[in-house]
């Protein structure tokens, strides 16, 4: 049964925002007490967070579909809907988040590091929040925005200071078992180790982690053996240790050629040239192994390697090796740039950024793309004429109609708002606001009309002008 998984495809869905409520307050002797519809609740996010107690992605291998809860709809009496609950998914330290095509979205290293994999939809405004001096009793509310749907890939890259690399059966598992308290599976056949093993080593005042990477063979960087599956676990290590078998029974192998082959595979994989190396000649407790180690050591030292002759079985040479590794780990840690305090980067929009684009496609259809127009469309109840008119006002105020005219759109031309797979398409009629006189002054409830003093009419007129210049988005909760 599989107990270790280091790569999974995960399908995450954030919660949908709750719909706003369209309601009018009613009580005895006050049948039209004004709008009192509450806002919908925000949908829950899907959040990945690093948890040191988690060491595998096995749970997501068995259950790859995860969804946060939806926000509740608003209610009358100015009661807002409850927000959806965030779904927090614990992942191992060193998890890399990629999109479906392989682009890196996040690199999660360090306890508590988080990444929002799917953003919950915002709740729709109720008619109480949409009311104004010009729109006293809106007969509509905004719909909640659907939450994000994402297909992501999680890859685990082991976070360790030292990586043991070498051929199968070179003695890596035996070495990590005597250097640390780790208890990997050890046997006398190749590919005994099928998953990376981690151990903690204490050398003086230095404490570091050491990883036993499953055996590499020629062609590992192209997927042969287990190499391609686990070479990613070497990427984060500060020091590489070549564990060479001096007592191999294969006549066509020797420590020097093994080293050359493994180095070629590491170069082919890429990104590891700057890591310091140490060579460990293992199994020197065997007489022939001791002789071979003494024979090849001068050649290895001539190449610039520090060479240690050890025996994991006889516990020979381990102390010197552990302190040498501690020294290299300490240097690597000192050379790392110090972590800076979190900075907030403000990137203001360009002064000429309209927030949307209008393009004409080959079939003559005009397509409007932009975060605001697409969200406004999703929030609109197209069964309510007043809500449709409100959408038209917002688009016109944003400048969509003007840009359509500049792009050559004429009355009756098809206009689509949103991506091709999920767009709202309609026949465009210019001067939308003038063409909607059938609705009267859009959004007003004529039951509230009554004679007003001249001063009140002037104040209301000024309020209308102010509202026309105001961005309605400012009222929407984040």
C-alpha positions as CSV (number, residue, x, y, z in Angstrom):
1,X,0.0,0.0,0.0
2,X,1.3,3.5,-0.9
3,X,2.4,5.5,2.1
4,X,4.4,8.2,0.5
5,X,3.2,10.5,-2.3
6,X,5.2,13.5,-3.4
7,X,3.2,14.7,-6.4
8,X,-0.6,15.0,-6.8
9,X,-3.1,16.9,-8.9
10,X,-5.6,18.7,-6.8
11,X,-9.0,20.1,-7.8
12,X,-10.0,23.0,-5.5
13,X,-13.2,25.0,-5.5
14,X,-13.8,28.0,-3.4
15,X,-17.2,28.8,-1.9
16,X,-19.7,30.9,-3.9
17,X,-20.8,34.3,-2.5
18,X,-24.3,34.4,-1.1
19,X,-27.0,36.4,-3.0
20,X,-28.1,39.8,-1.8
21,X,-31.7,40.1,-0.6
22,X,-34.3,42.5,-2.2
23,X,-36.8,43.3,0.6
24,X,-39.0,46.2,1.7
25,X,-39.6,46.9,5.4
26,X,-43.3,46.5,6.3
27,X,-45.1,47.1,9.6
28,X,-48.4,48.3,10.8
29,X,-49.2,51.8,9.6
30,X,-45.9,51.8,7.6
31,X,-46.4,49.5,4.6
32,X,-43.5,51.0,2.7
33,X,-40.8,51.4,5.3
34,X,-37.9,51.4,2.8
35,X,-35.5,48.7,1.5
36,X,-34.0,46.4,4.2
37,X,-32.5,43.6,2.2
38,X,-29.1,42.4,3.6
39,X,-25.9,41.5,1.8
40,X,-24.9,37.9,1.0
41,X,-22.0,36.3,2.8
42,X,-18.5,35.8,1.3
43,X,-17.6,32.4,0.0
44,X,-14.8,30.5,1.8
45,X,-11.3,30.4,0.5
46,X,-9.2,27.3,-0.1
47,X,-5.9,27.9,1.7
48,X,-2.7,25.8,1.6
49,X,-0.6,26.0,4.8
50,X,2.7,24.4,5.7
51,X,2.4,22.0,8.7
52,X,5.6,20.4,9.9
53,X,3.7,17.4,11.1
54,X,2.6,16.5,7.6
55,X,5.3,14.6,5.6
56,X,3.4,13.3,2.5
57,X,0.7,14.3,0.1
58,X,-1.0,11.0,0.5
59,X,-4.4,12.4,1.7
60,X,-4.8,14.4,-1.5
61,X,-3.8,11.4,-3.6
62,X,-6.9,9.6,-2.2
63,X,-9.2,12.7,-2.1
64,X,-8.2,15.1,-4.9
65,X,-11.4,17.2,-4.9
66,X,-11.7,19.8,-2.2
67,X,-14.3,22.5,-1.8
68,X,-14.9,25.3,0.7
69,X,-18.4,26.3,1.9
70,X,-20.6,28.9,0.3
71,X,-21.7,32.1,1.8
72,X,-25.3,32.4,3.0
73,X,-27.8,34.7,1.3
74,X,-28.9,37.9,2.9
75,X,-32.2,38.3,4.5
76,X,-34.8,41.0,5.2
77,X,-34.4,43.2,8.2
78,X,-30.9,44.2,7.1
79,X,-29.6,40.8,8.1
80,X,-26.4,39.9,6.2
81,X,-25.7,36.3,5.3
82,X,-23.0,34.3,7.1
83,X,-19.6,34.1,5.4
84,X,-18.5,30.7,4.2
85,X,-15.9,28.8,6.1
86,X,-12.3,28.8,4.7
87,X,-11.0,25.3,3.9
88,X,-7.4,25.0,5.2
89,X,-5.3,22.2,3.7
90,X,-2.1,21.3,5.5
91,X,0.8,20.5,3.2
92,X,4.4,19.4,4.0
93,X,7.3,21.9,4.3
94,X,8.8,22.3,0.8
95,X,5.6,21.9,-1.2
96,X,5.6,23.7,-4.6
97,X,2.3,24.7,-6.1
98,X,2.0,24.7,-9.9
99,X,-0.8,25.4,-12.4
100,X,-2.0,22.8,-14.9
101,X,0.7,23.8,-17.4
102,X,3.6,23.7,-15.0
103,X,4.0,27.3,-14.0
104,X,5.1,27.8,-10.4
105,X,2.4,29.6,-8.4
106,X,3.9,29.3,-4.9
107,X,6.9,27.8,-3.1
108,X,5.8,26.9,0.5
109,X,8.7,26.7,2.8
110,X,8.6,27.3,6.6
111,X,6.0,26.5,9.2
112,X,2.8,28.5,8.8
113,X,3.5,29.7,5.2
114,X,0.1,30.0,3.4
115,X,-1.1,30.4,-0.1
116,X,-4.7,31.0,-1.2
117,X,-5.3,28.4,-3.9
118,X,-8.8,29.5,-4.7
119,X,-10.5,32.8,-3.7
120,X,-14.0,32.7,-2.4
121,X,-16.6,34.7,-4.3
122,X,-17.8,38.0,-2.8
123,X,-21.4,38.3,-1.6
124,X,-24.0,40.2,-3.5
125,X,-25.3,43.5,-2.2
126,X,-28.8,43.7,-0.8
127,X,-31.2,46.4,-2.0
128,X,-30.6,48.3,1.3
129,X,-26.9,48.8,0.3
130,X,-28.0,49.8,-3.2
131,X,-30.4,52.5,-2.1
132,X,-29.5,56.2,-2.5
133,X,-31.2,59.5,-3.0
134,X,-31.7,58.7,-6.6
135,X,-32.5,55.0,-6.1
136,X,-34.7,55.1,-3.0
137,X,-36.2,51.6,-3.2
138,X,-34.3,49.3,-5.5
139,X,-36.5,46.3,-6.5
140,X,-33.4,44.1,-7.0
141,X,-30.3,42.9,-5.4
142,X,-26.9,41.7,-6.7
143,X,-26.1,38.0,-7.0
144,X,-23.2,36.4,-5.3
145,X,-20.0,35.9,-7.3
146,X,-19.0,32.2,-7.9
147,X,-15.8,31.1,-6.2
148,X,-12.7,30.2,-8.1
149,X,-12.2,26.7,-9.6
150,X,-8.6,25.7,-9.9
151,X,-6.7,22.6,-11.0
152,X,-3.3,22.7,-9.4
153,X,-0.4,20.4,-9.0
154,X,1.4,19.9,-5.6
155,X,5.0,18.7,-5.7
156,X,7.0,18.0,-2.6
157,X,10.7,18.9,-2.6
158,X,12.3,17.7,0.6
159,X,13.7,20.4,2.8
160,X,17.0,19.0,4.1
161,X,20.6,20.3,4.6
162,X,22.4,17.3,3.3
163,X,21.5,14.8,0.5
164,X,23.0,11.4,0.1
165,X,23.2,10.4,-3.5
166,X,24.6,7.3,-5.2
167,X,23.9,4.0,-6.9
168,X,21.4,1.6,-5.4
169,X,22.8,-0.5,-2.6
170,X,25.7,1.9,-2.1
171,X,24.9,2.0,1.6
172,X,23.0,5.3,1.8
173,X,20.2,4.0,4.0
174,X,22.8,2.3,6.3
175,X,24.7,5.5,6.6
176,X,21.7,7.6,7.5
177,X,20.6,5.0,10.1
178,X,23.9,5.3,12.0
179,X,24.3,9.1,11.6
180,X,20.8,9.8,12.9
181,X,17.8,8.1,14.6
182,X,16.1,7.4,11.3
183,X,15.2,3.8,10.7
184,X,14.9,3.3,6.9
185,X,14.4,-0.1,5.3
186,X,17.7,-1.8,4.7
187,X,18.2,-5.0,2.6
188,X,20.8,-6.5,0.2
189,X,18.9,-5.9,-3.0
190,X,18.7,-2.8,-5.3
191,X,16.1,-0.2,-4.9
192,X,15.3,-1.1,-1.3
193,X,14.6,2.6,-0.7
194,X,11.5,3.6,-2.6
195,X,10.9,7.0,-0.8
196,X,13.3,9.7,0.6
197,X,14.2,9.2,4.2
198,X,15.0,12.1,6.6
199,X,17.2,12.0,9.7
200,X,18.4,14.7,12.2
201,X,22.1,14.7,13.0
202,X,23.7,16.5,15.9
203,X,27.4,17.4,15.6
204,X,28.6,19.6,18.4
205,X,26.4,22.6,18.5
206,X,25.1,22.2,15.0
207,X,21.9,20.3,14.2
208,X,21.1,19.5,10.6
209,X,18.9,17.3,8.6
210,X,20.1,14.6,6.2
211,X,18.1,13.0,3.3
212,X,18.6,9.6,1.8
213,X,17.5,9.9,-1.8
214,X,16.5,6.6,-3.6
215,X,19.3,5.2,-5.8
216,X,20.2,6.8,-9.1
217,X,21.3,4.9,-12.2
218,X,22.4,6.1,-15.7
219,X,19.5,7.9,-17.4
220,X,17.9,8.9,-14.1
221,X,17.4,12.5,-15.3
222,X,15.4,11.1,-18.3
223,X,13.2,9.0,-16.1
224,X,15.0,5.7,-15.8
225,X,14.8,3.9,-12.5
226,X,13.5,6.1,-9.6
227,X,15.8,9.0,-10.3
228,X,13.5,11.4,-12.0
229,X,10.8,10.9,-9.4
230,X,13.1,11.9,-6.6
231,X,15.8,14.1,-8.0
232,X,13.6,17.0,-7.1
233,X,14.2,16.2,-3.4
234,X,17.9,17.1,-3.9
235,X,17.1,20.6,-5.1
236,X,16.8,22.3,-1.7
237,X,19.8,20.6,-0.1
238,X,22.8,22.7,0.7
239,X,25.4,19.9,0.6
240,X,25.6,16.8,-1.6
241,X,27.3,13.6,-0.4
242,X,28.4,11.0,-3.0
243,X,28.1,7.6,-1.3
244,X,30.4,5.3,-3.3
245,X,30.4,1.5,-3.0
246,X,33.9,0.1,-2.6
247,X,32.7,-3.5,-2.3
248,X,30.4,-3.8,-5.3
249,X,30.1,-7.2,-6.9
250,X,29.5,-5.9,-10.4
251,X,32.7,-6.2,-12.5
252,X,31.9,-3.2,-14.7
253,X,31.7,-0.7,-11.9
254,X,34.2,1.1,-9.7
255,X,33.9,4.2,-7.4
256,X,35.3,6.6,-9.9
257,X,33.1,5.6,-12.8
258,X,30.1,5.6,-10.4
259,X,30.9,9.2,-9.4
260,X,31.2,10.3,-13.0
261,X,27.9,8.8,-13.9
262,X,26.0,10.3,-11.0
263,X,27.6,13.7,-11.6
264,X,26.5,13.5,-15.3
265,X,22.9,12.9,-14.2
266,X,23.0,15.8,-11.7
267,X,24.3,18.1,-14.5
268,X,21.6,16.9,-16.8
269,X,19.0,17.6,-14.2
270,X,20.4,21.0,-13.7
271,X,20.6,23.7,-10.9
272,X,23.0,21.8,-8.6
273,X,26.4,23.0,-9.9
274,X,26.9,25.4,-7.0
275,X,26.4,22.8,-4.2
276,X,29.5,21.7,-2.3
277,X,30.3,18.0,-2.6
278,X,31.8,15.4,-0.3
279,X,32.8,11.9,-1.3
280,X,32.2,9.0,1.1
281,X,33.9,5.7,0.3
282,X,31.6,3.2,2.1
283,X,32.0,-0.4,3.1
284,X,35.7,-0.2,4.0
285,X,35.1,-2.9,6.6
286,X,35.3,-5.4,3.7
287,X,39.0,-6.2,2.9
288,X,38.7,-5.7,-0.8
289,X,36.7,-2.5,-0.2
290,X,39.5,-1.1,2.0
291,X,42.1,-1.7,-0.7
292,X,40.0,-0.2,-3.4
293,X,39.3,2.9,-1.3
294,X,43.0,3.5,-0.7
295,X,43.6,3.0,-4.5
296,X,41.0,5.6,-5.7
297,X,41.3,8.1,-3.0
298,X,44.3,10.0,-4.6
299,X,42.4,10.4,-7.9
300,X,39.3,11.7,-6.1
301,X,41.3,14.2,-4.0
302,X,43.2,15.3,-7.2
303,X,39.7,16.4,-8.5
304,X,39.2,18.6,-5.5
305,X,36.9,16.4,-3.5
306,X,37.2,15.9,0.3
307,X,37.2,12.1,0.7
308,X,36.1,10.1,3.8
309,X,36.6,6.4,4.2
310,X,33.8,5.0,6.4
311,X,32.0,1.8,7.3
312,X,28.3,2.2,8.3
313,X,28.3,-1.4,9.5
314,X,31.5,-1.1,11.7
315,X,30.8,2.6,12.6
316,X,34.2,3.7,11.3
317,X,34.9,7.3,10.2
318,X,31.4,8.5,11.1
319,X,32.4,11.2,13.6
320,X,34.8,12.9,11.2
321,X,32.2,12.8,8.5
322,X,29.3,14.2,10.6
323,X,31.5,17.2,11.8
324,X,32.7,17.9,8.3
325,X,29.1,18.0,7.1
326,X,28.2,20.3,10.1
327,X,30.9,22.7,9.0
328,X,29.6,22.9,5.4
329,X,26.0,23.3,6.5
330,X,27.0,26.1,8.9
331,X,28.8,27.9,6.0
332,X,25.8,27.5,3.7
333,X,23.5,28.9,6.4
334,X,25.7,31.9,7.0
335,X,25.9,32.6,3.3
336,X,22.1,32.7,2.9
337,X,20.6,36.2,2.7
338,X,18.8,37.3,5.9
339,X,15.1,37.2,5.6
340,X,13.7,40.7,5.3
341,X,10.6,41.9,7.1
342,X,7.4,41.5,5.0
343,X,6.9,44.5,2.7
344,X,3.7,45.8,1.3
345,X,4.2,46.6,-2.4
346,X,1.7,49.1,-3.8
347,X,1.4,49.0,-7.6
348,X,-1.0,51.8,-8.7
349,X,-2.8,51.3,-11.9
350,X,-1.7,53.3,-14.9
351,X,-3.5,56.5,-15.5
352,X,-4.7,55.3,-18.9
353,X,-5.9,51.9,-17.6
354,X,-9.6,51.7,-18.4
355,X,-10.0,48.4,-16.5
356,X,-11.4,46.6,-19.6
357,X,-10.6,45.9,-23.2
358,X,-12.8,45.8,-26.3
359,X,-11.8,43.6,-29.2
360,X,-13.4,42.7,-32.5
361,X,-13.2,39.0,-33.4
362,X,-13.1,37.4,-36.8
363,X,-16.8,36.6,-36.8
364,X,-17.7,40.3,-36.2
365,X,-18.5,39.8,-32.5
366,X,-17.2,42.4,-30.1
367,X,-15.8,41.0,-26.9
368,X,-15.5,42.9,-23.7
369,X,-12.9,41.6,-21.2
370,X,-12.1,43.0,-17.7
371,X,-12.4,42.1,-14.1
372,X,-15.2,44.6,-13.3
373,X,-17.5,44.0,-16.3
374,X,-17.2,40.3,-16.0
375,X,-17.9,40.3,-12.3
376,X,-20.9,42.7,-12.8
377,X,-22.4,40.4,-15.3
378,X,-22.1,37.5,-12.9
379,X,-23.9,39.5,-10.3
380,X,-26.9,40.5,-12.4
381,X,-30.3,38.8,-12.3
382,X,-31.3,39.0,-16.0
383,X,-34.9,38.1,-15.1
384,X,-35.2,41.5,-13.5
385,X,-35.4,44.5,-15.8
386,X,-34.3,46.9,-13.1
387,X,-31.2,44.9,-12.4
388,X,-30.4,44.8,-16.1
389,X,-30.8,48.5,-16.3
390,X,-28.5,48.9,-13.3
391,X,-25.9,46.8,-15.1
392,X,-26.2,49.0,-18.2
393,X,-25.7,52.1,-16.1
394,X,-22.5,50.7,-14.6
395,X,-21.1,49.6,-17.9
396,X,-21.9,53.0,-19.5
397,X,-20.3,54.8,-16.6
398,X,-17.2,52.7,-16.9
399,X,-16.9,53.7,-20.6
400,X,-17.8,50.4,-22.3
401,X,-20.3,52.0,-24.6
402,X,-17.9,54.7,-25.7
403,X,-15.2,52.1,-26.4
404,X,-17.6,50.0,-28.4
405,X,-18.4,52.9,-30.6
406,X,-14.7,53.6,-31.1
407,X,-14.2,50.0,-32.1
408,X,-16.8,50.4,-34.8
409,X,-19.8,48.7,-33.1
410,X,-23.2,49.6,-34.6
411,X,-26.8,49.1,-33.5
412,X,-27.6,45.4,-33.6
413,X,-24.0,44.1,-33.5
414,X,-23.3,41.2,-31.2
415,X,-21.4,42.0,-28.0
416,X,-20.0,39.4,-25.5
417,X,-18.9,40.1,-22.0
418,X,-16.5,37.5,-20.6
419,X,-14.4,34.6,-21.9
420,X,-15.6,32.5,-24.8
421,X,-16.6,29.5,-22.6
422,X,-18.7,31.6,-20.1
423,X,-19.8,34.8,-21.8
424,X,-23.1,36.8,-21.8
425,X,-24.0,37.7,-25.4
426,X,-26.5,40.3,-26.5
427,X,-27.4,42.6,-29.4
428,X,-26.0,46.0,-28.7
429,X,-28.1,49.2,-28.8
430,X,-26.1,52.4,-28.4
431,X,-27.1,55.2,-26.0
432,X,-28.4,52.5,-23.5
433,X,-29.4,55.0,-20.9
434,X,-31.6,57.0,-23.3
435,X,-33.1,53.9,-24.6
436,X,-34.3,52.8,-21.2
437,X,-36.9,55.5,-20.7
438,X,-39.5,52.7,-20.5
439,X,-38.1,52.1,-17.0
440,X,-38.5,55.7,-16.0
441,X,-35.6,57.0,-13.9
442,X,-34.1,53.6,-13.4
443,X,-34.2,52.1,-9.9
444,X,-36.7,54.5,-8.4
445,X,-39.9,53.3,-6.8
446,X,-42.6,55.9,-7.9
447,X,-44.6,55.0,-4.8
448,X,-42.1,57.1,-2.8
449,X,-42.5,60.2,-5.0
450,X,-44.1,63.2,-3.2
451,X,-43.9,67.0,-3.5
452,X,-40.5,68.2,-2.3
453,X,-39.4,71.7,-1.2
454,X,-37.1,73.6,-3.6
455,X,-34.2,73.2,-1.3
456,X,-34.7,69.5,-1.1
457,X,-35.0,69.2,-4.9
458,X,-31.6,71.0,-5.2
459,X,-30.0,68.7,-2.7
460,X,-31.4,65.6,-4.4
461,X,-30.2,66.9,-7.8
462,X,-26.7,67.4,-6.4
463,X,-26.8,63.9,-5.0
464,X,-27.7,62.6,-8.4
465,X,-24.7,64.3,-9.9
466,X,-22.4,63.1,-7.2
467,X,-23.7,59.5,-7.6
468,X,-23.2,59.6,-11.4
469,X,-19.5,60.3,-10.9
470,X,-19.1,57.8,-8.1
471,X,-17.8,54.3,-8.7
472,X,-20.4,51.9,-7.3
473,X,-17.7,49.3,-6.7
474,X,-16.6,51.3,-3.7
475,X,-19.7,50.1,-1.8
476,X,-19.0,46.4,-2.4
477,X,-17.3,44.5,0.5
478,X,-13.9,43.1,-0.1
